[in-house]
Amino acid sequence: MRVPERDQVEGHDFSRAVWDVKKWGFSPWDKMSEPHAMRKYHFLIAAGVVVADRASKWLVAQNVGLHDSLTIIPGFLRLTHVENRGAAFGLFSDSPSEWKVAMLILSSLIALLVVSALLWKNSHAMTVTGFGLALIMGGALGNLWDRLLEGHVTDFLDFSLGGYHWPAFNAADSAIVMGALLLVIEILLTKPVEEKKPEPAKQN
């Protein structure tokens, strides 16, 4: 049996082996080098937000009566079961318009389309932008689920401090706010790329 020379193993034969591995789809580097390798992780983050939101709302609905409260931290945090027929944090909840729910659903769908398009384009790496967009997508899907099935959103996180009381909200609202804050922070902290001015030609 002839032993192949070293340059054959390290050169032609090795390159051929790598080609065969890639040809049959067994190369782990292919997945890591794909331009949209992080896309699935972004959508997994969004799915995780939806699952957490659905689970928390279900637990509150099962254990806290409507309009009842459960004190978690006295003077600061309570779990209050509220059915919100308006937007986030109770906005427009008192509006008598018959088209309110339909408009909220339509606006949520438009927002989801915009966020999905941005997330689809920003999926080449795990960035602050991608993470923030994934949180916003998950939160929007969580509240949209409620509106489509029940016509209202379940809120339960009830914060107060001193004489100030913040409107009740839920896990989906929290994800949307955190995602938006991440986008704002990145915009504020990212320095614009300065264009290099061409150097003047040297005169002899």
C-alpha positions in Angstrom: 0.0 0.0 0.0 1.5 3.3 -1.1 1.5 6.1 1.6 0.5 9.4 0.1 3.0 12.2 0.2 2.5 15.0 2.7 1.7 17.6 0.1 -1.0 15.4 -1.3 -2.7 15.0 2.1 -2.4 18.7 3.0 -3.2 19.9 -0.5 -5.2 18.2 -3.2 -6.6 15.3 -1.2 -7.5 17.5 1.8 -9.3 20.1 -0.5 -11.1 17.3 -2.2 -12.3 15.9 1.1 -13.5 19.3 2.2 -15.4 19.7 -1.1 -17.0 16.3 -0.6 -18.1 17.2 2.9 -19.7 20.5 1.7 -21.2 18.8 -1.3 -23.2 16.4 0.9 -24.1 19.2 3.4 -22.2 18.0 6.4 -20.0 21.0 6.9 -20.8 23.0 10.1 -19.0 26.1 8.7 -21.7 26.4 6.0 -24.4 27.2 8.6 -22.2 29.6 10.5 -21.2 31.5 7.3 -24.6 31.9 5.9 -25.6 35.5 5.4 -28.8 35.0 7.4 -27.6 32.5 10.0 -29.1 34.4 12.9 -32.6 34.6 11.4 -33.9 31.5 13.2 -32.6 32.7 16.5 -34.4 36.0 16.2 -37.6 34.3 15.6 -36.9 31.9 18.5 -36.6 34.9 20.8 -39.9 36.3 19.5 -41.5 32.9 20.0 -40.1 32.8 23.6 -41.7 36.1 24.3 -45.1 34.9 23.1 -44.8 31.7 25.2 -43.9 33.7 28.3 -46.7 36.2 27.7 -49.3 33.5 27.1 -48.2 31.5 30.2 -48.2 34.6 32.5 -51.7 35.7 31.3 -53.1 32.2 31.8 -51.7 32.0 35.3 -53.2 35.3 36.3 -56.6 34.5 34.7 -56.6 31.2 36.7 -55.5 32.5 40.0 -56.6 36.1 40.3 -60.3 37.1 39.8 -61.2 39.9 37.4 -60.4 43.3 39.0 -59.0 41.6 42.0 -55.4 42.3 43.2 -52.7 40.2 44.8 -50.0 42.2 46.6 -46.4 41.2 45.7 -44.4 44.1 47.1 -46.4 46.3 49.4 -46.6 49.9 48.1 -44.9 49.0 44.9 -46.1 46.0 42.9 -49.4 44.2 42.8 -50.9 41.6 40.4 -54.2 43.1 39.2 -56.4 41.2 36.7 -57.6 43.8 34.2 -59.2 43.3 30.7 -57.8 46.1 28.5 -59.8 46.8 25.4 -57.6 49.7 24.3 -53.9 49.9 23.4 -50.8 49.4 25.6 -51.0 50.7 29.1 -54.8 51.3 28.8 -54.6 53.9 26.1 -58.0 54.5 24.3 -59.6 51.9 26.6 -62.5 54.2 27.3 -63.2 55.0 23.7 -66.7 54.1 22.6 -65.8 53.6 19.0 -67.1 50.4 17.5 -64.1 50.2 15.2 -61.6 50.5 18.1 -60.7 46.8 18.2 -60.5 46.5 14.4 -58.2 49.5 14.2 -56.0 48.1 16.9 -55.7 44.8 15.2 -55.0 46.5 11.9 -52.3 48.7 13.4 -50.8 45.6 15.1 -50.7 43.7 11.8 -49.0 46.7 10.0 -46.4 47.0 12.8 -45.7 43.3 12.6 -45.2 43.5 8.9 -42.7 46.4 9.3 -40.8 44.7 12.1 -40.7 41.4 10.2 -39.3 43.1 7.2 -36.6 44.9 9.2 -35.8 41.7 11.1 -35.5 39.7 7.9 -32.9 42.2 6.6 -31.0 42.4 9.8 -30.4 38.7 10.3 -26.8 38.4 9.3 -25.6 38.6 13.0 -27.0 38.7 16.5 -27.0 42.5 17.0 -28.8 44.9 19.4 -31.0 45.9 16.6 -32.0 42.3 15.8 -32.6 41.5 19.5 -34.7 44.6 20.0 -36.8 43.8 16.9 -37.3 40.2 18.0 -38.6 41.5 21.4 -41.0 43.9 19.7 -42.2 41.2 17.4 -42.9 38.8 20.2 -44.7 41.4 22.3 -46.9 42.5 19.3 -47.8 38.9 18.6 -48.7 38.2 22.2 -51.2 41.1 22.4 -52.5 40.5 18.9 -53.3 36.9 20.0 -55.5 38.3 22.8 -57.3 40.8 20.6 -58.1 38.2 17.9 -59.4 35.6 20.2 -61.0 37.6 23.0 -61.3 41.2 21.8 -59.3 42.5 24.7 -55.8 42.2 26.3 -55.2 40.8 29.7 -53.0 43.2 31.9 -51.8 42.4 35.4 -48.5 44.1 36.3 -49.7 47.0 38.5 -46.9 49.3 39.7 -47.2 52.3 42.1 -44.7 54.4 43.9 -45.7 57.0 46.4 -48.7 58.8 45.1 -48.1 57.8 41.5 -49.8 54.8 39.9 -48.8 53.4 36.5 -51.5 51.8 34.3 -51.5 48.0 34.4 -49.6 46.2 31.6 -48.4 42.7 30.7 -45.3 40.8 29.6 -45.9 41.6 26.0 -46.0 45.3 26.7 -42.7 44.9 28.6 -41.0 43.2 25.7 -42.2 45.9 23.3 -40.9 48.7 25.5 -37.5 46.9 26.1 -37.1 46.3 22.4 -37.8 49.9 21.6 -35.4 51.1 24.3 -32.7 48.9 22.8 -33.2 50.4 19.4 -33.1 54.0 20.8 -30.0 53.3 22.8 -28.2 51.8 19.8 -29.2 54.8 17.6 -27.9 57.2 20.3 -24.6 55.3 20.9 -23.8 54.4 17.3 -21.4 56.9 15.8 -21.9 57.8 12.2 -19.2 56.5 9.9 -17.1 59.4 8.7 -16.2 59.5 5.1 -12.5 59.7 4.4 -11.7 62.7 2.4 -9.2 62.0 -0.4 -5.8 63.4 0.3 -4.7 66.2 -2.0 -2.2 65.3 -4.7 1.4 66.1 -3.9 2.9 68.7 -6.1 6.4 68.0 -7.3 
